[in-house]
Amino acid sequence: MTARQLAGTLEVSVRTIYRDVESLQAAGVPLFGDAGPAGGYQLLEGYRARLTGLSSEEAEALFLAGMPGPAAELGLGAVVAAAQLKLQAALPAELRERARRIQERFHLDAHGWYHDGDRSPHLAAIADAVWNQRRIEVRYRRWTEPTDVTRFLDPYAVVLKGGKWYLVARGGEQIRTYRVHQVLGLKVLDESFERPAGFDLPAYWRSFLNDFRSRLYQGEATVRLSPAGRRRMRELMSSAVVEAVERTGTGPDEDGWVTAVVPIESLDHAQMEFMKLGAAVEVLEPYELRERLEATARELATLYLARPEVAVAAGRR
């Protein structure tokens, strides 16, 4: 077919055909053209597009990126499985074998160690509303009063972070982030909305995380950590605390303890967090936090020492 015939069939300009032909040729498609009255573009005889343009690394990455757990939570588990089967069938034998080896050797688990992720009955419906650009009415539980509120939202996106699902949506004039797990009720409305052409989800999410982290830590604490405390801290504390210990830590002293200044959210939160480390951490400042932990230690000692007969009975068992 000539460029003009192709342009008429595809309803584009002849200039677009020339540009796309060049792109296809650059991508390795055996497309060539003959000049003259009887000329035109044609494919090399017998050529079939069987995803042969994929490199081995690209084929491996496609299967490595598949997370069946989150896909199932979105209601797409069967779709993802079917797509993977079709992709496997279309790949050349060598790439199919490499993809199989990737699936046998690597597994992605988006959930945290101590949390299995959110189980929200509304996640699939929210994802469908995001895809089809349908407004939703949600009954939402906030952390502040009034706790239960009703919101009318334009859902822009859903984000999976640390095993937890978040909804990015416009309510009124502002774009906000909502925890899907806190949605108590959902109604998909018969109204559509126009998604802003310039909305950049990755950029919004980076900005949201930076703002969240800047508001999260409201103070600092000076602590001493034993070697065991530093090891356990990597599993039990946030990355901000771990990084602060590595950055500000001094020592170790003759007993192996390190002194460091770490960020804290609040006295209540810090008390609960440091109690996870037990006697492997000592809070030096602020004094109020030290007093709280000291009082808790006394209460625990009173509780366990007041009834020694329980310990004796337990030992006998």
N, C-alpha and C positions, 0 to 999 in steps of 0.2 A: 504494500500500500504506500502511496505517496504521503508526504507530510501533510498536504492539503486534505487528502482523504481521511487521514488519521485525525486531523484537527476537526473535521466535520463530524466524524463518528463520536469523538470524545467531547465535543462542544467546547473546545479550547482554541487558542490562537495557534497559528503556525509557529510563531516564535517559541511558544511553550513546548511544542513537539520537538523542535530542535534542541531545546535545553534538556528535556527529559531523556531524549535519545542519548545525549552526551553523558548524562548521569547513569543511565543503564549500562552504557559501554564501560564507564569508569568502574562500575560495580562488578564487572566481569561477565555481564550477560552478552552472549555472542550475537549481537544485533549489528547488521551492516546494511549499507545502502548503495544502490547503483544509480548513477545519473542518467539523464536522457528521457525521451518520451515514454519508453517502456520500463523505466526504472522505478525505484521505490525502496522502502525498508523491508527487511525480512530477517527472520531468525535462522540461525544455523539449523539445518534439518535434523530432527531427532532430539532437539534440546527440550528438556523438561525442568521446570523450577521445583526442585525437591529440597529446598533449604540448603542447597550446596554452598550458598554464599556465607553460611555460618562458619566461623573458625572453630577449632576445637575448644578454645577458651570460652567463646560465646555460648556454645552448646552446654558446656559444663555449668556456666553461670546461670543459665536459665533454670536448670534443675536445682541448683543450690539455692536459688532465690525462692523456691516454692515452699510455703509454710502451710501445711494442711490444717493445723489447728486453728490459727486465725481465720483462714479462708472458710472453714466450717462454721465458725462463729458468725461470720458475715452471711451465711447461707449459701456459700459458693463452693463448698467442699466437693460436691459431685461434679461441678463444672470444671474445677481445677484438675481433678483426677482425669476427667475425659480429655481435657486439653493436653495433659501430659502424655496420655496414651497416643493421641493423634500425633503429637510432636515426635514421640519415639518412633512411630511407624514411618514418619516422613524423613527422618534423619538417615543419612548414609550409614552403612554398617559400622564403620570405624567410629563415627561420632556417637552412634547409639551405644556402643560398648563403653566409651568414655563416660557418657551420661549415666549409664548403669553403675559404673564404679564410683562415681561421685555420690549417688544416692546410697550406696552401700557403706560409704566411709565417712560421710558428713551428715549431721542432723542439726537443724536450727530450732531452738526452743525459745520463744520470745518471753516466756514467763519467768518470774524471779524464783529464787530458791525457796523462799518462805511464803510465797503467795501463788496460787494457781491461776491468777487472773480473774477478770470480771466475768460473771455469768449474768448477763442482762437479757431478759426476754424481748427487749425492744431493739436490740442491736441490728438485727437483720432488716426490720422495718425502717429504721433510721437510715441505714445504708442505702436502701431502695429509694427513700425520699431524696437523699443526696444525689443519687445517680439520675433520677428523673426530675430533679429540681421542683419538688413539691413542698409547699409550706407545711409545717407541722405545729400542732399545739401540744405542749408537754406540761406535765405536772412534775415539778422538780424540787428536790430536797437540798436546800443550801445549808452551809455551816452556821450562818448567822440568822438572827430573827428578822422577819418571819421565816421560819425554816422551809415550809412548804408553799411554793408559789406556782403560778401558771404563767407560761411564757408562749408567745407566738414567734416562731423562728423560721428564718430562711437557712436551711442546712447546707453549708458549703462543702464540708469534708469530715471524714472520720480519721482519727490518728490512733495508732497502737503504740503505747509508750510503757515499757516495763511490765508488759502483761495487762495493762489497763487501757480501756478504750475511751477516747475523748471525742466529743463532737465540737467542731468549729462552726459557729452559726452567727448570723446577724439577727439581733433583736432590737428593733428600733433603729437607732443611728449607729450602734456600736457592734463590732464583731467581738464575740467572747468565746471562751472555751468552757465546755460543760462536761462533767464526768458522766458517761453513759450509764454507769451503775446507779447513779443517783436519780435517774429518770423513773418516776413512779407510775406515770401513765402517759400514753402517747395516742394522738389522733392525727392521721394524715389527712390534710384538707384538700378540697377540690380546687386549690389555687396553685398556680405555678409562679415562679419568680425568675428574674433574670440574674444570672450569675455575673458578677463584675468581670469584665474582660481582663482587667489588670490585676486580679487577685492572684498572688503568688503564695501558695500554701507552704512550701519549704521556708520561704523568707518570713512568713507570719509565725510559723512554729518556732523558728530560731529566736525571733523577737520575744515571743511569749515565754520561752524558757529563760532567756536572759533576764526578763523582768521578774519572773517568778523567783529565780535564784537570788536576785538583788533584794527582794522583799522577804525572803525566807529566813535569813540569818540576821537576827537583831542584836546579837551581842557576842561576847567571847568568854572563854573559860581557860584558865591555866590548869593543866593536869599533869600528873605523873603516871606513866604507864610502865608496867612490868613487861618483860619479853613475851610472856604469855598474853598479856593484854594487847600488845601490838599485833600479835598474830590473829587473835580473835576479832580485833577491831576491823580487820580487812573484810571479814565476813558479815559483821553485825552493824557497822557504822556506814554513814554515807561517804561517797567519794570525796566530798569537800573536807570532811574531817580527816580522812586518811591522807589527803594531799597536804593539809595543814600540819599534820604531825611530821611528815617528811620534810616540809619546808622550814618549820620553826623549831623542830626538836633539837634539844641540846643534851649532851651526855653520850653514852650512858654513864651512870655513876658506878660505884664499886659493886652495887647489887644488880646492875644491869638495867636500872630504871631510866627512862627518858622523860624530860620535862618539855612540854610543848604548849602552844596557845592554839586553841581550836575554836571554830565558829559554833554558836548555838542558836537555836530558834527561839526558845523561851526557857524560863526556869523549869516549868512543868515538863516540857519535852526533854530537856537536857537531863533532868532527874531520871526519867524513865530510860533514856538511852544509856546513861552511864551505869545504871543498875544492871544492865545486861552483862557488863564486864565484871561484876562482883568486886572481889578484893584485888583484882588486877589493875585497878585504876584508883587514883587518889585525886580529888578535886582540891586545888589550892585556892583558887579564886573563880568566881566571886564568893564572898563569904556566905551569902544567903543560900547559895546552891550547896556549899559544903555543909551548912547547918542542916539542910533538908536531908542529905544523904546520911549524915550522922544520926539524925532522929530516926530515919528508916532502919539503920543498922541496929540501933537500940531496941526498936520495936521487934525486929526479927530475933535478936538475942533473947528478949523477954519471952517471945512466943515459943521458941525452941527449948529454952532452958527451964521454963516454968513447969514443964511436964516431962521430966526425965523418964518416967515410967513408960511413956509411949515409945521412946527410943529403945529402951530395954526390951519391950515386947516385940518391937519390930525386928530387933537383932535376933531374938529367939526364933522368929519365923524363918 
